[in-house]
Amino acid sequence: MRIGIVCHPTIGGSGLIATQLGIGLARIGYEVHFISHARPFKLVDEKGIFFHCVEGIDYPLFDDPLYTFALTAKIVEIANTYDLDLVHAHYSIPHSLCAYLASEITHKKFPTVTTIHGTDVTVVGQDKPLYPLNRFSINKSTVVTTVSNFQRRYTKEQFDIRKSIEVIYNFIDLDVFSPKHASLERRRMLASDDEKILMHISNFRPVKNTEAVIETFHMVQAKVNARLVLLGNGPDLNKIKLLCQQLGIAEKVTFLGDVMHVENIIPNADCVFQPSYHESFSMVALEAMACGVPTVTSNADGIPEVVEQGKSGFMSEPNDILAMAKDIIDVLSDTQLQQRMGAYGRKRAEQNFCWSDKIAEYVKCYENAILKY
Ligand code: GMT
């Protein structure tokens, strides 16, 4: 089969899953064509993998590069040139509509699969003018999938989607994300030996509730000798830095910015903390679990389908910073609890979110889309 994959190339869960899916498909013999405005940040060169860059349309009449037109045109070109059997759009905005339009334009028609990743319906998708476009393109996809039962329910209700939506959980490479990559040398680059490491990883957007990360850590460090290590970049970062200064904890917080290989950093954490307001799944929680690190998270959206309360981590309401601080203190001050939860999370990741199982589910979904079309 020849598959086109359309995704956002920048650091983030949807692009990561699209990339890992494409690599997995290529390894079992598929020809996979990635189409985006830049090479997806984790895309490696392997047999069967092609990358096609979308160039913006540069004409003095237009103020912007007309990305959705340019992307649609590129999908048409690649589908015609490589005789694609199917195009898979990750993150519905704008990919799902572009894939559908392209399928109406090419000589040989092809089915489209849309995977809804989260903010494409919970945040951006709620934008009034975009809503009807998003709903139209989701309804027009031959097959729709999403990453948790929560997200399926939410999308069906909020977008009045009549067709079925299949849930395929996100997945992880258990060799790459593993406790075996913990390293004392790297840990010492992050914290001193007597400090516990609390870690948060995000795009620092309002949905990630990063003020709660700082306020909670403020309480934690009053009880446990700990360091907060923050990975990622985003619009709320400056506000967060200011808050650290105002609370007098700037010395206890390390900002690492965007990190390409988080798998080298996460196994060195004692606890990963994600108090998001929305999270269709939480790849970060899964990455922590695979690395054998306990999580303290909110109980938002799909997180309870990933984390097992009291077993692999603790969950609370996103604004309950007292409860989250208590849970973090418990994990950081009880080595046995930390190890037990870490080991349980690792096992849960192996049993429920294994890469090869999910690739097989996507293959079935493609076969179904082709049959249905
Ligand atoms: O976490 C983000 O805000 C980035 C976003 C994305 O589209 O890259 O992540 C979404 O998709 C991930 C992969 O399916 C999920 O693990 C994240 O939970 C989801 N984020 C939200 O729903 C906020």
Residues whose N, C-alpha, C, O or C-beta is under 5 A from the ligand:
A	BS01	GMT	G12 G13 S14 G15 H117 G118 T119 V147 H278 E279 S280 F281 S282 M283
